[in-house]
Amino acid sequence: MLLDLLAVVTAANLNAVVARHETGKERIAQADLMAEAVGLDMGLWWTPEAAFLSRLSKADIASVMREAGCADDAAKAVERGPKPEGVLQAEKELDGKGWLPAPLRMPVRSDAEGPDDGDRRRIKARYLSPGQRCPGFLRPECPQAGVEPAEAMRGRPWPAPRAPRPPS
């Protein structure tokens, strides 16, 4: 129950929207760290569909197709043809390619930039009160240390819903 409450409060306060006018990177870095910690893979939840593609120019659609590894002939056909047909063709070509727009991609870190004990100490110092224990994936002594949090939770049953209270 407490973990459910923590998940709701975290989700309500986590803001990963990239605004044009924003100069600070700390909020986005924290959201990226959270996404990494929970093993978020937006490729499992989002695909480039016609509603998204129709908002792009034909040149941008072709660029997306090339970036995703589609055939250059298909990208050129999208650039030359009418936009509605190009959007439908791009949607078919991009299906199953796993392409994501930049704001939905996980940041790529080299091994030198990966989360280390220093990151864990900073998180603990900033978000936990003295004596409070870190979640298992942040504790090196935890048997699940090094295991992705999503992997660690796999196979665990969700808490059973509580029975409704009788009217008083």
PERA-V846544 format. One record per helix or strand. SS is the DSSP state (@ for helix, = for strand). FROM is the first residue (numbers start at 1). LEN is the number of residues. Records with the same first field share a line. If there is no record, write none. Layout:
# PERA-V846544
SS: FROM-LEN, FROM-LEN
This chain:
# PERA-V846544
@: 2-12, 26-13, 42-3, 50-4, 58-11, 72-9, 83-12, 102-3, 111-3, 117-11, 136-3, 149-5
